[in-house]
Amino acid sequence: MTLVRPRSYAETAAAVRDRGPRGVIARGLGRAYGDAAQNAGGHVLDMTGLNRVRSVDTEHGEAVCDAGVSLHRLMEVLLPLGWFVPVTPGTRQVTVGGAVCADIHGKNHHAEGGFARHVRSLDLLTADGEVRTVTPGTDLFDATTGGMGLTGVVLGATLRLLPVETSLMTVDTERATDLDDLMARLTAGDHRYRYSVAWIDLLARGSATGRAVLTRGDHAPLDALPARSRRDPLAFRPGTLPPAPRFLPDGLLRRGTVGLFNELWYRRAPRSRTGELQRLSAFFHPLDGVPDWNRIYGRSGFVQYQFVVGHERADALRRVVGMLARRRCPSFLAVLKRFGPADPGWLSFPMAGWTLALDIPAGLPGLGRFLDELDEVVAEAGGRVYLAKDARLRPETLAAMYPRLGDFRALRAQLDPDGVFASDLARRLGL
C-alpha cells in the first residue's frame, strides 16, 4: 500500500491521477473499525493535510472547512464563538470527510438525524478529475453521504452548526432493571432530551438480562452554571489520563473480569439523578481521555459490531441481546440508542429503530460463526450492520440490508467506470 498526504485540492487531484492499478481511497484519522479506508496493494490518501477551517459565520451558524479537519479541531474553534458541531460520535478524533462518508451518528440521532443532514454542500473530486459542488437532494449527495469514499474524495464541506451557551452538559442518569424496562424508558422519555444513550450489561442473565444505565442530557444554559464557571463558560479543556500499557495479556478481558467491571459499573450508577453538570468530553468522548485505550484488548484486538432494527422489530433486538447473554460475550462497551427517521444516504446506516453497538475480543472462540448468526437475525428483521465498523460481513447479506445498493452500484459505474476509487471494503462486498 502506498500512502500519499496531499496538502491542497491540486495535490489531491494529482494523487488520484497518479494512482496505481489497484485504485485509490481517501483516509481520515483512521478511527474506522473495519477496512473502509484500507486498500491493499493500492494507494491511500491521508487527507489530514487539508486541515483548514476556512470560515465561520457566527450570524447564521455555518462553517466552511477542509475535509481533513477533525471534530476536535472544530470544537476548539467553534466553542469560544458559542457554536458546536451538529453531530459527534463517541470520539472527536474523526475528520469532517470521514464524518460525511460514513454519515456518522451520535447520541442525538433521534432528535436531529445524522451528520449528512447538517451538511449544506460538499466539494467532491470525482474520477474524471472534476471538483463538483454537491448539495442535498441530489443523487450524488445521497450516494456520497454514507458511501464510504467510493464516489470520490471529499475535499471540503459547509456545515450547519448548533448554538450553545456553555461547554458543559446537564445530564440525567437512571438505572433500568432489564431490557424491556430500558426500552420503555427510552420510548417514553427520549423526546425530552437532545442526547440519549444507554450502557447495557450483556453478561447479565435471567430476569436482569439487558439491565442498563441510561444517560440523557443537553447543553447546559448559562444560568445552570455555578458562579465560578460563568467567568469562562465556553472553555474547552478535555482532560487526558495516562495511556493504557503497551502490552497487556489477551486473556485480561475474560468473562470474570468483565463481569466484575459490569457489576461495579451498574451498582455505582445512581438509581436516578438529575441535573448533573458534566464536561463535553466526559459526556460525549470518555474514551478519548484514555490514550491507546484499545490496548486493553491485548494483541488480538477486538471486533466492534453495530446493527439497527426497526422499532416494530424490538423482538429481534431482544433475541440478539439474549443470544449475547447466553453466549456470555465479555463486552463491557455495549451501548443502545434510538434512531430517528432514516437518513437519505443510499448506504447510510441509521434507520428509525434500535441500534446496539458492542466490542467483543477478537480471540473469542467461534466469534466469526456467531456474528454470522447475528447477521441473519438482523437481516431477517429488515435491519442492517454499520459498514464503517465492519470487516467481515458477507456480500450476499449486504444486499438484504441495504435496499438502495443497486442504485449505488449503478451510479458508481456511471461516475467511475474504470474503478479509480477502490478499497478492501469495496472489493469484499462488491460495492
Secondary structure, DSSP 4 states (H G I P E B T S, - for coil): -EEE---SHHHHHHHHHT--TT-EEEE-SS--SSSTT--TTSEEEEGGG---EEEEETTTTEEEEETT-BHHHHHHHHGGGTEE-S---S-S--BHHHHHHTT---TTHHHH--GGGGEEEEEEE-TTS-EEEE-TTSHHHHHHTTSTT-S-EEEEEEEE-EE-S-SEEEEEEEEESSHHHHHHHHHHHGGG-SEEEEEE-TT--GGGTT-EEEEEEEEPPGGGS-GGGGGSTT------PPPPPS---GGGS-HHHHHHHHHHHHHHS-SEEEEEEEEHHHHH-GGGGSTTGGGGG-TT-EEEEEEEEEGGGHHHHHHHHHHHHHHT---S-EEEEEE-SPPS-TT----SEEEEEEEEETTSTTHHHHHHHHHHHHHHTT-EE-GGG-SS--HHHHHHH-TTHHHHHHHHHHH-TT--B--HHHHHHT-
